[in-house]
Amino acid sequence: MSIRLARRLVAEFVGTALLVCVVVGSGIAAQQLSPGNSGLQLLENSTATVFGLGVLILVFGPISGAHFNPVVSVADWLLGRHNGTGLGCRELAGYVLAQTVGAIAGSMLANTMFDLAVVQISTHDRITSGHLVGEVVATAGLIAVIIALARTGRAALSAATVGAFIGAAYWFTSSTSFANPAVTVGRIFSDTFAGIAPASAPGYIGAQILGAALGLALIVWLYPDASDVAADITTPQDASTRSTNNLASQQSSS
């Protein structure tokens, strides 16, 4: 593994861990500060997530692209695999592993900060047909927003725009917009306001995969040349990282 790839995987691990820590930690705080008021709890949780996600994209975007989400990384790989602009197969596997392990670590960190058992298993059953539709919509929208920004040369706005979309989707989707398989797995490990029961997670992940496929199909139809900007998902990386990524992708596809 090259040093540059190692740095990118660390960025994805730490970024995803901190994202889940923000989601779970703010959920715990909201539950403690506003007991019995689920609307206020959701407002507190979503506000913290919007700001936290925006900051994390700004900090880690120049290193790894700030995917923090396996379906975003898979979309990057699918878009760029023919012309070497996205992730290679080895990079994709590393990103997904780093994101998933990071998400679990983030949940454990949030539990620890609030003096709860470090490892918990959520009992929050979320699975309904409406929730699954909500996850399809939220994930499709997320993928479409990210790729559209990259394709139109506005990827630098991802911190604000992606954060804004996720914040809105907390409220307009019945599932409160997980839109991320790694985050879904991580949230299993905290039996709090933000948790999800293990039995609900596979349905959410399946809906997220379907949503990502629909969002990607839509954006490729709208922008047939979207594959040219796979390296700018979610945010443009610095020049040295971009050139290394492109070379590795070309080698992986050859």
C-alpha positions in Angstrom: 0.0 0.0 0.0 1.4 3.4 -1.0 1.7 6.2 1.6 -0.8 8.3 -0.3 -3.4 5.5 -0.3 -2.8 4.9 3.4 -3.4 8.6 4.1 -6.6 8.5 2.1 -7.9 5.4 3.9 -7.1 7.0 7.3 -9.0 10.1 6.1 -12.0 7.9 5.3 -11.8 6.0 8.5 -11.4 9.1 10.7 -14.0 11.2 8.7 -16.6 8.4 8.9 -15.9 7.8 12.5 -16.4 11.5 13.3 -19.5 11.7 11.2 -21.1 8.8 13.1 -19.9 10.3 16.4 -21.7 13.5 15.5 -24.9 11.7 14.5 -25.0 9.4 17.5 -23.5 11.9 20.0 -25.9 14.7 19.1 -28.8 12.1 19.3 -27.8 11.2 22.8 -27.4 14.8 23.8 -30.8 15.6 22.3 -32.4 12.7 24.2 -31.0 14.0 27.4 -31.7 17.7 26.9 -35.3 17.3 25.5 -36.8 14.2 27.0 -40.2 13.3 25.6 -40.0 15.9 22.8 -39.1 13.9 19.6 -39.5 16.9 17.3 -37.0 19.0 19.2 -34.7 16.0 19.5 -34.8 15.6 15.7 -34.1 19.3 15.2 -31.1 19.2 17.5 -29.8 16.0 15.9 -30.2 17.2 12.3 -28.6 20.6 13.0 -25.5 19.1 14.5 -25.3 16.6 11.6 -25.5 19.4 9.0 -22.7 21.4 10.6 -20.6 18.4 11.4 -20.8 16.9 7.9 -19.9 20.2 6.3 -16.8 20.6 8.4 -15.7 17.1 7.8 -16.0 17.4 4.0 -13.9 20.6 4.1 -11.2 18.9 6.3 -10.9 15.5 4.6 -12.1 16.3 1.1 -8.7 17.3 -0.3 -7.2 14.0 1.0 -9.7 11.3 0.1 -12.6 13.1 -1.5 -14.6 12.8 1.7 -16.8 10.0 0.6 -17.6 8.6 4.1 -20.2 6.4 2.4 -19.8 3.1 0.5 -22.4 3.9 -2.1 -20.6 7.1 -3.0 -17.4 5.2 -3.4 -19.1 2.6 -5.6 -20.6 5.3 -7.7 -17.1 6.9 -8.1 -15.7 3.5 -9.2 -18.6 2.8 -11.6 -18.3 6.3 -13.2 -14.6 6.3 -13.6 -13.7 2.6 -14.3 -13.5 2.9 -18.1 -11.4 6.1 -18.3 -9.4 5.9 -15.1 -10.9 9.0 -13.4 -12.3 7.3 -10.3 -11.3 4.7 -7.7 -9.6 1.4 -8.7 -10.9 -1.9 -7.4 -8.3 -2.1 -4.6 -9.0 1.5 -3.5 -12.7 0.8 -3.5 -12.3 -2.2 -1.2 -10.1 -0.2 1.1 -12.5 2.8 1.2 -15.5 0.6 2.0 -13.6 -1.3 4.8 -12.3 2.0 6.3 -15.7 3.6 6.2 -17.5 0.6 7.8 -14.9 0.1 10.6 -14.8 3.9 11.1 -18.6 4.1 11.5 -18.5 1.4 14.2 -15.7 3.2 16.0 -17.6 6.5 15.9 -20.6 5.0 17.6 -18.4 3.5 20.3 -16.7 6.9 20.8 -20.0 8.6 21.2 -21.2 6.0 23.7 -18.0 6.5 25.7 -18.2 10.3 25.8 -21.7 10.1 27.3 -20.7 7.5 29.9 -22.7 4.7 28.3 -21.6 1.2 27.7 -19.0 1.4 24.9 -20.6 -1.4 22.9 -24.4 -1.5 22.7 -26.8 -3.2 20.3 -29.7 -1.0 19.4 -33.3 -2.1 20.0 -34.7 0.8 17.9 -36.8 -1.0 15.2 -37.2 1.2 12.2 -38.3 -1.1 9.5 -41.5 -0.2 7.6 -42.3 0.1 3.9 -42.4 3.9 4.3 -38.9 3.9 5.9 -37.5 1.9 3.0 -39.0 4.2 0.4 -37.5 7.1 2.4 -34.1 5.6 2.2 -34.4 5.0 -1.6 -35.3 8.7 -2.0 -32.7 10.1 0.3 -29.8 8.0 -1.2 -30.9 8.7 -4.8 -31.0 12.4 -4.0 -27.6 12.3 -2.3 -25.9 10.6 -5.2 -27.5 12.9 -7.7 -26.5 16.0 -5.8 -22.9 15.0 -5.4 -22.3 14.0 -9.0 -24.2 17.0 -10.4 -22.0 19.3 -8.4 -18.8 17.6 -9.7 -20.0 17.5 -13.3 -20.9 21.2 -13.3 -17.7 22.3 -11.7 -19.2 23.2 -8.4 -17.8 20.4 -6.2 -16.2 23.0 -4.0 -19.8 23.7 -2.8 -20.2 20.1 -1.6 -19.7 20.9 2.1 -22.6 23.3 2.2 -24.8 21.6 -0.4 -24.5 18.0 0.8 -24.9 19.1 4.4 -28.0 21.1 3.4 -29.5 18.1 1.5 -29.0 15.7 4.4 -30.4 18.2 6.8 -33.5 18.7 4.7 -33.8 14.9 4.2 -33.8 14.4 8.0 -37.2 16.1 7.8 -38.8 15.2 4.5 -38.1 11.4 4.6 -39.8 9.1 7.1 -36.5 7.3 7.7 -34.6 10.5 8.7 -32.2 9.9 5.9 -29.4 7.5 6.8 -28.5 7.2 3.1 -25.3 5.4 4.0 -24.6 1.7 4.5 -21.6 2.3 6.7 -23.4 4.8 8.9 -26.3 2.3 9.1 -24.0 -0.4 10.4 -22.3 2.0 12.8 -25.6 3.1 14.3 -26.5 -0.6 15.2 -23.9 -0.2 18.0 -25.6 2.5 20.1 -29.0 1.8 21.7 -30.0 5.5 21.7 -32.1 8.0 19.8 -30.0 7.6 16.7 -29.6 3.8 16.8 -31.1 1.2 14.5 -31.9 -2.4 15.4 -29.8 -5.1 13.6 -33.0 -6.6 12.1 -33.8 -3.2 10.4 -30.3 -2.6 9.0 -30.4 -5.1 6.0 -33.6 -3.5 4.7 -32.1 0.0 5.0 -28.9 -1.1 3.3 -30.8 -2.7 0.4 -32.9 0.4 0.0 -29.7 2.6 0.0 -28.1 0.4 -2.7 -31.3 0.7 -4.8 -31.5 4.4 -4.3 -27.8 4.9 -5.2 -28.4 3.0 -8.5 -31.4 5.1 -9.3 -29.6 8.3 -8.5 -26.6 7.3 -10.6 -28.8 6.2 -13.5 -30.6 9.6 -13.5 -27.5 11.7 -13.3 -25.7 9.7 -16.1 -28.8 10.2 -18.3 -28.9 13.9 -17.5 -25.1 14.3 -17.9 -23.7 11.6 -20.2 -20.1 12.8 -19.7 -20.3 12.6 -15.9 -17.6 9.9 -15.9 -15.0 12.6 -16.7 -15.3 14.1 -13.3 -15.3 11.0 -11.1 -12.1 12.2 -9.4 -14.0 15.2 -8.0 -16.5 13.2 -6.0 -17.3 14.4 -3.3 -14.8 17.3 -3.4 -11.7 18.0 -5.6 -8.6 16.4 -4.2 -5.2 18.1 -4.3 -3.2 17.8 -7.5 -0.7 15.2 -6.2 -3.5 13.0 -4.8 -5.5 13.3 -8.0 -2.6 12.2 -10.2 -1.9 9.2 -8.0 -5.5 8.2 -8.0 -5.8 8.4 -11.8 -2.6 6.3 -12.3 -3.8 3.7 -9.8 -7.2 3.5 -11.5 -5.7 3.1 -14.9 -3.4 0.3 -13.6 -6.4 -1.4 -11.9 -8.5 -1.4 -15.1 -5.7 -2.5 -17.4 
